[in-house]
Each structure stands twice: as structure tokens, then as C-alpha cells.
Amino acid sequence: MDRLAGQIGATAGRLYPDARPFDQRMIDRDDGHHIYVEQCGNPEGQPVLVLHGGPGGGCSPFMRRFFDPGHYRVVLFDQRGCGRSRPSASVHANTTAHLLTDIEAIRDLLRIDQWALFGGSWGATLALAYAQAHPDRVTALALRGVFLGMRTELDWFYGGGAGRFFPDLWARFCEVIPPSEQGDMIAAYHRRLFDDDPARQARYAMPWLIWENALAGLSASASTSAPVDYARAFARLENHYFVNGCFLDEGQLLRDRHLIEHLPAVIVQGRYDMVCPPQSAWRLAEGWDRCELRIVGAAGHALSEPPIATELVRVMDSLRQPGTA
């Protein structure tokens, strides 16, 4: 989960200046995907990988601003099917396992031995999955708005739980679906987002996007200003992953937490996060001695909310390793 950062319009707190990329490239994968990758900050600095949300959100320049550009070597990439990666909105060969192989390919190409992981919402899911698959490649985790890819979380957001707090917005999300299909909104939207008619896909992509956008931050509104191509990629990819349980075993990230408990981790979690409620962050952190959970009051889910953004800058400043640039 998680929309493209910075679209909410909130003015974040203390952030670093936007560090322009010193490296931008497309990586060709043997299954037809072309992955956009960029690096910014200090080419000799401490490596950190940024994992965007969604699935399908893509990266934005705003995501560069949480890192001291004189210290960090920041790597960002658009995951399969979204952002500047191509083909857009494609779900062919697009699973969590494929994304993990892409991350390893990027690390190998850039000759990085180890890196910190920075991810929120679905980006936190992917960070945990990667760290558990390759714990020797990770130095630390900075997570926000934890999403564990579990059925209970999807039921909360797409089964009416969050809708109890926003009945008007939930009604708008449901009104395009016949009542006979509203018992499983993810499946109902799936049938339409993967219709053969691109125009029909676009028609259902916008309400899918609006529902999440409207609940992302305490001051967010149900904006309809997103470009159609962005909405289509976001909705199709999210729905594809959610229909398939995020391509994870139920509870896998909690089950396999022991594989990464030696790593330092910090979780920044909005107290009033309606997209990814704090319970998941609490469950992940509970009993993990090297994990610090920072619950931020008067904040929701969005990366660009000032209290969340300010706290994430503090986290990344605290994770700077001595001896690196």
C-alpha cells in the first residue's frame, strides 16, 4: 500500500535538499521488464536502498530528501510495471520473488556489498521480505507504516473496517460495484481492472486510487487529479498483489522474523494510520530487542505528513555509520 509520495500537498518538516541523481539507468531483465534505477547523494557514501509503496506507487524526487546527501549513497528504483519502469501496469512475471531478484541484480550491478533499507507501507513489506531472504546484505532497516501482507490487513482496508470511519468515502468506493459482488471488493475490482478494454480498466482504477488517497493522511482529500496512466498502473499492480496474498505465506514476515533479529530496525508509525493500522507495527516490534517502535501522534499513513517526515529524517541521521563519508 501507499500512494506516490508528495502528492498529498502537505509541507513536510526538516528535510534535506533534493539531491539530483548522479546516475540514472534502465536495467533490462530477461523476462521483458526494464527497471529504472537512480543514485543520488555521495557516490562513496553509506549505501541505502529506498523501496516505494504500492505496489505500483513508483519513486518521486521527494523520497531523496530523507538522507544527508553528503553522507548517504541513495539508491532508488521503480518496481516492475510502475513509474519509469516498462512495460507500464504489466503484471507478467511480477511477483514478490521477482522484485527480490531485481533488488539483488541492482545491488550486484552497483557493486554494493551491504546496504540499509528504507521503506514504508508496501515498501516496508518488501524490505522485510528482502532482509529475511538476504540478511547478510542488510545493515539496518528504517520502516514506516508497516504492512505485513496479511489477510487481516486487507480485510480491514477493503472489507469495510476502515469504511466504518469513512462511510461516505467507502460508499463511493463501493457504488461502482454491483451489490451482489460487494462481499469481496478486491475480487470485484480485479475483474474490472483486468478487463480486455483499457478504457474500462481506467474507469475502475480511479476509484481504487481515490479510496486509498483519501485515507492516507489526516488532512488528505479524495483527489481525482492523478493521471490516468498512473492510476491504472497503481490500481492494477496493487490489486494483482492483493488477490495473490502479496505472494507471501500468511504470516510469513512474522514467522521468519528470527532471521533478522540481529539487525537494528526503527519503525515510524502514525498513531492514526487508517491504511496500515499500528497493530501490525506493534506485532512486528514486540519482542525484537534491536527494533525501536516510534509511534507518532497526530499522524496517519502518508510519507509526506510533517511529523512522519521529520521523524524519518531523525531516524536516518541516527543510522549513519562512523567511518563512512
FIFI-903601 format. One line per field, with one value per residue: z, y, x of N, C-alpha, C in turn; residue number from 1. Coordinates in steps of 0.05 Angstrom, whole numbers, always signed. Layout:
<mitors>
nZ <- [Z/...]
nY <- [Y/...]
nX <- [X/...]
caZ <- [Z/...]
caY <- [Y/...]
caX <- [X/...]
cZ <- [Z/...]
cY <- [Y/...]
cX <- [X/...]
resi <- [NUM/...]
</mitors>
This chain:
<mitors>
nZ <- [+0/-6/-34/-87/-62/-35/-64/-33/-15/+33/+73/+90/+149/+173/+121/+78/+24/-44/-73/-133/-182/-193/-225/-272/-299/-342/-328/-361/-356/-361/-370/-398/-372/-358/-316/-280/-250/-202/-174/-120/-80/-43/-79/-56/-8/+50/+34/+19/+6/-24/-19/-51/-41/-51/-79/-139/-134/-148/-150/-125/-131/-80/-45/-41/-1/+52/+69/+87/+39/+35/+62/+52/+2/-41/-66/-111/-141/-192/-183/-217/-271/-259/-248/-280/-300/-348/-382/-372/-319/-324/-305/-316/-300/-250/-187/-116/-109/-158/-152/-110/-135/-172/-138/-118/-166/-178/-134/-143/-194/-181/-148/-92/-28/+22/+47/+78/+89/+69/+75/+66/+83/+32/+16/+64/+72/+29/+43/+90/+70/+34/+69/+102/+65/+49/+95/+105/+72/+91/+131/+166/+182/+164/+174/+156/+171/+175/+136/+132/+94/+103/+108/+146/+147/+95/+96/+133/+105/+55/+66/+95/+146/+154/+128/+165/+192/+153/+124/+81/+41/+34/+13/-37/-59/-63/-95/-150/-158/-166/-118/-108/-112/-74/-29/-34/-47/-69/-106/-139/-161/-186/-230/-263/-268/-297/-344/-415/-441/-443/-430/-395/-354/-337/-318/-271/-243/-221/-177/-143/-131/-109/-62/-29/-28/-2/+51/+67/+95/+153/+136/+85/+22/-22/-76/-147/-183/-204/-257/-310/-329/-287/-246/-267/-269/-215/-190/-217/-205/-148/-138/-164/-133/-83/-92/-97/-46/-35/-52/-11/+43/+90/+145/+140/+145/+199/+220/+202/+226/+261/+231/+222/+269/+291/+268/+269/+275/+260/+269/+244/+259/+245/+292/+279/+232/+181/+137/+144/+201/+269/+295/+266/+263/+317/+329/+298/+322/+375/+424/+394/+405/+383/+355/+349/+362/+341/+354/+324/+344/+323/+268/+205/+153/+111/+77/+69/+110/+158/+214/+208/+166/+189/+232/+205/+180/+226/+242/+199/+204/+253/+240/+213/+197/+230/+200/+148/+89]
nY <- [-24/+47/+110/+152/+188/+254/+275/+290/+342/+363/+402/+381/+372/+387/+373/+345/+379/+367/+319/+316/+264/+226/+185/+151/+99/+46/-20/-80/-136/-208/-225/-190/-142/-75/-39/+20/+55/+97/+136/+178/+232/+218/+188/+155/+143/+118/+63/+63/+34/+53/+35/+38/+48/+18/-40/-9/+46/+75/+116/+182/+249/+271/+229/+228/+261/+249/+237/+253/+283/+288/+245/+196/+146/+141/+96/+88/+57/+43/-3/-64/-52/+0/+72/+96/+50/-3/-54/-10/-19/-74/-141/-187/-236/-213/-213/-219/-249/-240/-185/-186/-212/-172/-132/-155/-159/-105/-90/-121/-102/-50/-58/-61/-82/-86/-56/-6/-9/+27/+36/+44/+24/-17/-16/-26/-79/-104/-92/-122/-174/-178/-171/-216/-256/-244/-234/-224/-183/-136/-78/-47/-30/+17/+31/+48/+58/+2/-54/-120/-154/-188/-224/-205/-151/-134/-145/-108/-58/-64/-91/-65/-47/+0/+31/+41/+85/+122/+128/+154/+159/+105/+88/+112/+84/+34/+41/+34/-19/-76/-93/-148/-166/-141/-166/-183/-141/-135/-177/-164/-114/-133/-163/-123/-87/-118/-126/-134/-87/-27/+23/+11/-11/+36/+65/+40/+42/+93/+102/+63/+82/+132/+118/+98/+143/+181/+165/+168/+208/+252/+300/+291/+291/+267/+266/+274/+282/+252/+227/+188/+144/+134/+121/+75/+39/+37/+17/-32/-61/-61/-89/-137/-159/-162/-196/-242/-251/-222/-253/-281/-328/-334/-294/-298/-260/-247/-298/-310/-273/-282/-289/-240/-214/-199/-152/-80/-41/+9/+32/+77/+99/+122/+144/+147/+119/+98/+67/+28/+4/+13/-36/-76/-58/-58/-114/-132/-108/-125/-159/-159/-144/-108/-73/-12/+19/+75/+111/+159/+214/+248/+237/+203/+158/+176/+188/+240/+271/+321/+307/+253/+254/+287/+255/+210/+232/+241/+188/+168/+200/+181/+130/+134/+110/+108/+125/+122/+162]
nX <- [+17/+6/+10/+38/+91/+87/+44/+2/+5/+21/+65/+126/+167/+233/+275/+325/+359/+337/+373/+404/+404/+464/+470/+432/+394/+369/+353/+355/+315/+311/+260/+229/+219/+238/+277/+277/+330/+362/+415/+434/+464/+522/+571/+609/+589/+552/+512/+442/+380/+321/+254/+195/+124/+59/+38/+62/+68/+114/+175/+192/+220/+216/+228/+282/+298/+305/+355/+421/+456/+511/+530/+502/+496/+447/+401/+350/+293/+244/+194/+175/+132/+114/+119/+177/+193/+186/+147/+91/+44/+44/+32/+56/+104/+111/+119/+129/+175/+201/+212/+249/+292/+304/+323/+369/+397/+406/+437/+483/+499/+512/+554/+551/+562/+535/+475/+432/+361/+304/+238/+167/+100/+77/+130/+156/+139/+166/+218/+225/+216/+260/+303/+297/+307/+359/+395/+449/+462/+443/+446/+415/+346/+297/+234/+166/+97/+77/+63/+44/+27/-17/-79/-116/-103/-115/-169/-186/-179/-203/-249/-287/-274/-241/-277/-317/-302/-301/-353/-378/-338/-326/-374/-372/-329/-352/-397/-391/-391/-432/-482/-485/-433/-403/-385/-333/-290/-239/-234/-277/-262/-216/-236/-251/-209/-175/-200/-209/-214/-181/-202/-243/-214/-187/-230/-244/-198/-190/-228/-208/-157/-171/-197/-155/-121/-152/-152/-100/-73/-81/-99/-113/-149/-201/-175/-181/-142/-100/-59/-86/-57/-21/-57/-80/-36/-22/-69/-78/-31/-29/-78/-68/-26/-53/-96/-67/-47/-2/+39/+62/+69/+16/+26/+80/+123/+123/+132/+183/+215/+257/+302/+323/+331/+378/+392/+392/+333/+285/+220/+174/+112/+48/+1/-53/-60/-98/-95/-54/-60/-33/-27/-1/+52/+64/+60/+102/+147/+145/+181/+227/+288/+325/+295/+263/+204/+171/+118/+80/+44/-17/-14/-20/-17/+15/+76/+92/+70/+82/+99/+113/+151/+192/+208/+228/+273/+304/+312/+343/+388/+406/+423/+469/+533/+595/+658/+644/+633]
caZ <- [+0/-6/-59/-94/-41/-42/-78/-15/-14/+59/+74/+110/+167/+164/+102/+64/-4/-64/-85/-161/-187/-208/-242/-279/-319/-344/-327/-375/-344/-382/-374/-412/-356/-359/-290/-276/-225/-199/-150/-114/-56/-43/-93/-39/+19/+62/+16/+28/-15/-20/-30/-51/-33/-71/-102/-161/-129/-161/-134/-132/-120/-51/-30/-37/+17/+79/+73/+85/+13/+38/+76/+41/-27/-41/-90/-115/-166/-196/-185/-243/-280/-249/-250/-305/-310/-370/-392/-350/-310/-331/-283/-325/-285/-230/-161/-95/-115/-180/-142/-95/-154/-183/-118/-118/-191/-175/-115/-157/-215/-169/-132/-64/-11/+41/+48/+95/+74/+76/+61/+80/+73/+16/+16/+88/+66/+12/+58/+108/+54/+24/+92/+111/+44/+46/+119/+104/+54/+103/+155/+183/+169/+172/+164/+162/+165/+169/+124/+133/+72/+115/+101/+165/+139/+71/+104/+146/+87/+33/+75/+109/+172/+152/+119/+187/+200/+129/+109/+56/+22/+29/-5/-64/-68/-68/-112/-178/-158/-160/-90/-106/-112/-54/-7/-39/-64/-84/-128/-157/-176/-203/-255/-280/-274/-316/-368/-440/-451/-427/-420/-372/-333/-326/-304/-244/-230/-206/-150/-127/-122/-92/-35/-13/-25/+17/+78/+71/+115/+168/+122/+57/+10/-43/-101/-172/-201/-212/-285/-314/-332/-260/-231/-278/-260/-186/-183/-227/-190/-120/-138/-171/-109/-61/-100/-93/-19/-37/-59/+14/+60/+110/+169/+135/+155/+228/+224/+196/+238/+275/+212/+220/+295/+298/+254/+281/+260/+272/+256/+248/+254/+252/+311/+267/+206/+174/+115/+157/+230/+284/+306/+251/+272/+344/+328/+287/+340/+401/+428/+377/+422/+368/+340/+363/+350/+347/+346/+321/+348/+304/+242/+193/+138/+88/+80/+68/+133/+171/+236/+198/+151/+207/+247/+187/+178/+251/+241/+181/+216/+274/+228/+199/+207/+230/+182/+120/+81]
caY <- [+0/+73/+126/+166/+208/+282/+285/+299/+370/+372/+412/+366/+386/+389/+353/+352/+388/+347/+313/+307/+238/+226/+161/+142/+78/+26/-47/-99/-162/-227/-232/-169/-117/-56/-27/+46/+57/+121/+140/+206/+235/+215/+162/+138/+143/+94/+57/+58/+28/+63/+17/+53/+34/+8/-40/+7/+74/+88/+135/+210/+264/+275/+207/+232/+283/+239/+228/+272/+277/+286/+220/+172/+138/+133/+82/+86/+44/+38/-32/-73/-44/+26/+94/+98/+22/-12/-41/+1/-34/-102/-160/-210/-240/-192/-224/-211/-262/-225/-160/-193/-217/-146/-118/-167/-152/-78/-90/-133/-84/-26/-67/-55/-106/-85/-30/-3/-9/+48/+31/+47/+11/-40/-15/-40/-107/-113/-91/-145/-198/-179/-175/-244/-273/-238/-219/-216/-159/-113/-66/-36/-25/+40/+24/+66/+48/-26/-72/-146/-170/-208/-223/-187/-123/-128/-144/-82/-36/-70/-106/-48/-38/+29/+45/+49/+112/+140/+115/+168/+151/+77/+85/+119/+62/+11/+46/+25/-48/-86/-103/-177/-171/-125/-182/-186/-118/-139/-194/-149/-95/-148/-170/-99/-76/-135/-128/-131/-59/-8/+45/+1/-12/+63/+74/+29/+48/+118/+99/+47/+101/+153/+107/+98/+170/+196/+157/+166/+227/+264/+323/+284/+292/+248/+280/+260/+295/+234/+220/+162/+123/+128/+108/+48/+22/+34/+0/-59/-75/-67/-109/-162/-169/-168/-220/-264/-251/-209/-275/-290/-345/-319/-291/-305/-240/-251/-325/-311/-250/-290/-287/-212/-201/-188/-126/-57/-32/+31/+35/+102/+91/+142/+134/+146/+107/+83/+48/+6/+10/+8/-63/-92/-48/-68/-142/-137/-99/-137/-180/-155/-127/-87/-57/+10/+29/+103/+118/+188/+224/+267/+230/+180/+139/+187/+194/+269/+285/+333/+293/+228/+261/+296/+232/+193/+245/+235/+160/+164/+213/+164/+105/+139/+94/+122/+114/+126/+190]
caX <- [+0/+19/+9/+63/+97/+88/+20/-19/+7/+30/+92/+140/+185/+261/+284/+349/+353/+334/+399/+400/+418/+489/+469/+405/+396/+349/+364/+339/+313/+307/+232/+216/+216/+261/+274/+290/+346/+377/+431/+439/+479/+551/+578/+626/+577/+539/+490/+416/+361/+294/+233/+170/+99/+40/+56/+54/+70/+137/+191/+189/+243/+212/+239/+311/+303/+307/+382/+442/+469/+540/+537/+489/+493/+419/+392/+321/+285/+215/+189/+163/+106/+105/+139/+191/+199/+169/+122/+74/+20/+45/+34/+71/+128/+111/+113/+148/+201/+214/+223/+273/+314/+312/+339/+396/+411/+414/+460/+506/+507/+524/+576/+546/+563/+513/+461/+408/+335/+285/+213/+142/+76/+87/+159/+164/+135/+187/+243/+226/+220/+287/+322/+295/+319/+387/+403/+477/+465/+429/+458/+394/+320/+281/+207/+144/+70/+83/+43/+55/+16/-34/-107/-130/-97/-131/-197/-191/-180/-221/-272/-306/-264/-235/-301/-334/-294/-305/-375/-383/-318/-330/-397/-363/-312/-369/-420/-387/-392/-459/-485/-480/-404/-390/-374/-305/-284/-214/-241/-295/-245/-198/-249/-254/-182/-162/-217/-194/-218/-165/-219/-257/-193/-182/-254/-244/-172/-191/-240/-189/-136/-183/-203/-131/-111/-169/-147/-71/-63/-102/-110/-116/-175/-205/-168/-184/-124/-79/-60/-99/-37/-12/-79/-83/-13/-24/-92/-74/-9/-39/-98/-55/-12/-71/-110/-49/-36/+25/+57/+75/+53/+2/+42/+109/+142/+126/+143/+212/+229/+281/+324/+334/+330/+405/+395/+378/+310/+268/+194/+159/+84/+28/-19/-80/-57/-122/-88/-40/-63/-9/-25/+20/+78/+67/+66/+129/+168/+143/+200/+251/+304/+340/+276/+251/+178/+165/+90/+78/+17/-28/-4/-33/-1/+30/+105/+95/+59/+105/+111/+125/+175/+212/+218/+244/+299/+318/+320/+366/+412/+416/+434/+495/+554/+621/+677/+635/+636]
cZ <- [+0/-33/-64/-74/-52/-55/-59/-12/+13/+57/+97/+127/+155/+146/+89/+36/-23/-77/-113/-166/-201/-226/-247/-302/-319/-344/-341/-360/-365/-386/-385/-397/-358/-334/-288/-249/-225/-173/-146/-88/-61/-56/-76/-11/+27/+45/+31/+4/-7/-34/-28/-46/-57/-63/-124/-157/-144/-143/-143/-121/-90/-34/-26/-13/+47/+87/+69/+59/+14/+51/+61/+10/-29/-68/-90/-141/-167/-200/-211/-248/-272/-252/-278/-315/-330/-373/-368/-345/-316/-306/-291/-310/-264/-203/-141/-100/-137/-170/-125/-113/-167/-164/-117/-143/-190/-156/-128/-178/-204/-151/-103/-48/+8/+40/+69/+77/+86/+61/+78/+67/+57/+15/+41/+85/+51/+26/+76/+93/+43/+47/+101/+90/+43/+71/+119/+87/+67/+128/+175/+167/+181/+158/+173/+155/+157/+158/+120/+111/+81/+108/+120/+157/+115/+78/+117/+125/+64/+40/+92/+136/+172/+143/+141/+197/+177/+112/+83/+34/+15/+10/-34/-76/-77/-90/-141/-181/-152/-132/-88/-105/-90/-30/-10/-58/-80/-109/-149/-173/-195/-230/-274/-287/-294/-339/-393/-451/-433/-415/-395/-348/-320/-310/-275/-229/-212/-179/-132/-115/-103/-64/-18/-7/-3/+46/+85/+93/+130/+154/+92/+48/-13/-70/-125/-193/-212/-242/-288/-316/-305/-245/-241/-269/-231/-179/-192/-211/-161/-120/-145/-148/-87/-67/-94/-66/-17/-42/-35/+27/+81/+136/+165/+147/+185/+234/+222/+207/+251/+257/+212/+248/+305/+286/+270/+263/+275/+255/+264/+240/+263/+271/+298/+237/+200/+151/+127/+187/+246/+295/+292/+260/+300/+345/+317/+307/+367/+404/+411/+391/+408/+351/+358/+348/+360/+336/+347/+324/+326/+276/+232/+178/+120/+95/+82/+91/+149/+195/+228/+184/+169/+223/+230/+182/+203/+251/+223/+190/+238/+264/+213/+212/+208/+211/+153/+114/+93]
cY <- [+25/+86/+139/+188/+236/+293/+296/+330/+381/+382/+398/+383/+387/+366/+363/+362/+364/+342/+302/+282/+242/+202/+154/+122/+60/-1/-66/-126/-183/-236/-209/-143/-101/-38/-1/+47/+84/+121/+170/+208/+232/+188/+144/+135/+117/+87/+53/+54/+37/+45/+32/+35/+26/-20/-22/+37/+88/+108/+163/+225/+269/+254/+210/+249/+275/+232/+251/+266/+276/+260/+195/+170/+126/+120/+80/+72/+42/+9/-39/-62/-16/+47/+95/+70/+14/-42/-33/-17/-63/-119/-186/-212/-219/-203/-214/-224/-249/-199/-165/-198/-191/-131/-129/-161/-123/-76/-100/-114/-60/-32/-58/-81/-108/-57/-30/-3/+11/+44/+35/+33/-14/-40/-28/-70/-118/-112/-115/-171/-201/-185/-204/-263/-269/-222/-210/-191/-134/-104/-56/-32/+0/+37/+45/+53/+19/-41/-99/-165/-192/-203/-204/-158/-115/-127/-118/-60/-40/-86/-91/-38/-8/+44/+53/+77/+132/+128/+128/+160/+122/+72/+92/+97/+39/+16/+37/-5/-58/-97/-133/-185/-157/-140/-187/-164/-121/-156/-179/-129/-110/-155/-146/-86/-92/-143/-124/-102/-40/+15/+36/-2/+15/+73/+64/+34/+73/+115/+82/+65/+122/+143/+107/+126/+185/+189/+158/+185/+240/+287/+317/+287/+273/+261/+262/+270/+277/+228/+192/+139/+115/+112/+79/+29/+17/+14/-28/-74/-81/-90/-137/-175/-177/-193/-245/-265/-241/-230/-282/-310/-327/-318/-296/-285/-240/-277/-325/-287/-258/-288/-260/-199/-191/-160/-104/-48/-10/+32/+61/+97/+113/+130/+130/+137/+90/+63/+23/+12/+0/-20/-80/-84/-59/-98/-148/-130/-114/-161/-179/-135/-104/-70/-36/+20/+57/+110/+148/+197/+244/+262/+205/+163/+152/+194/+224/+284/+295/+317/+266/+235/+270/+273/+214/+206/+239/+206/+156/+178/+195/+138/+110/+124/+110/+109/+115/+155/+208]
cX <- [+18/+19/+36/+68/+96/+63/-1/-18/+16/+58/+107/+158/+213/+268/+310/+342/+352/+362/+395/+415/+444/+490/+440/+408/+372/+363/+345/+339/+304/+278/+215/+212/+242/+257/+290/+304/+360/+393/+435/+455/+509/+558/+595/+614/+565/+514/+464/+397/+334/+274/+206/+146/+82/+30/+44/+57/+92/+151/+185/+214/+240/+226/+269/+318/+304/+336/+402/+458/+499/+549/+527/+492/+465/+411/+362/+315/+255/+211/+175/+136/+97/+127/+150/+199/+178/+169/+104/+50/+20/+48/+47/+97/+132/+101/+133/+175/+215/+226/+248/+297/+323/+330/+367/+411/+421/+438/+485/+516/+522/+547/+575/+546/+540/+500/+439/+384/+317/+260/+189/+119/+85/+117/+171/+161/+159/+214/+246/+230/+248/+307/+321/+308/+349/+397/+432/+482/+454/+443/+438/+368/+307/+254/+187/+118/+70/+58/+56/+44/-3/-63/-122/-126/-114/-160/-205/-196/-200/-246/-291/-297/-259/-259/-320/-327/-299/-328/-381/-364/-319/-353/-389/-346/-330/-389/-416/-388/-420/-460/-479/-451/-390/-380/-344/-296/-258/-219/-258/-279/-226/-211/-251/-227/-167/-180/-200/-195/-202/-182/-234/-238/-190/-206/-254/-218/-175/-205/-223/-168/-147/-188/-178/-120/-126/-163/-117/-61/-86/-115/-115/-145/-177/-200/-172/-164/-102/-82/-72/-79/-25/-32/-82/-60/-15/-46/-87/-53/-18/-58/-86/-40/-32/-88/-94/-35/-8/+47/+75/+57/+40/+19/+72/+128/+145/+139/+173/+227/+255/+306/+338/+335/+357/+410/+381/+355/+296/+242/+181/+130/+65/+7/-46/-78/-81/-116/-74/-40/-39/-6/-3/+48/+84/+74/+94/+151/+168/+163/+225/+268/+318/+321/+263/+226/+173/+137/+88/+49/+9/-17/-18/-12/+20/+59/+109/+83/+83/+115/+124/+151/+198/+224/+235/+272/+316/+329/+344/+391/+424/+429/+460/+518/+580/+640/+669/+634/+614]
resi <- [1/2/3/4/5/6/7/8/9/10/11/12/13/14/15/16/17/18/19/20/21/22/23/24/25/26/27/28/29/30/31/32/33/34/35/36/37/38/39/40/41/42/43/44/45/46/47/48/49/50/51/52/53/54/55/56/57/58/59/60/61/62/63/64/65/66/67/68/69/70/71/72/73/74/75/76/77/78/79/80/81/82/83/84/85/86/87/88/89/90/91/92/93/94/95/96/97/98/99/100/101/102/103/104/105/106/107/108/109/110/111/112/113/114/115/116/117/118/119/120/121/122/123/124/125/126/127/128/129/130/131/132/133/134/135/136/137/138/139/140/141/142/143/144/145/146/147/148/149/150/151/152/153/154/155/156/157/158/159/160/161/162/163/164/165/166/167/168/169/170/171/172/173/174/175/176/177/178/179/180/181/182/183/184/185/186/187/188/189/190/191/192/193/194/195/196/197/198/199/200/201/202/203/204/205/206/207/208/209/210/211/212/213/214/215/216/217/218/219/220/221/222/223/224/225/226/227/228/229/230/231/232/233/234/235/236/237/238/239/240/241/242/243/244/245/246/247/248/249/250/251/252/253/254/255/256/257/258/259/260/261/262/263/264/265/266/267/268/269/270/271/272/273/274/275/276/277/278/279/280/281/282/283/284/285/286/287/288/289/290/291/292/293/294/295/296/297/298/299/300/301/302/303/304/305/306/307/308/309/310/311/312/313/314/315/316/317/318/319/320/321/322/323/324/325]
</mitors>
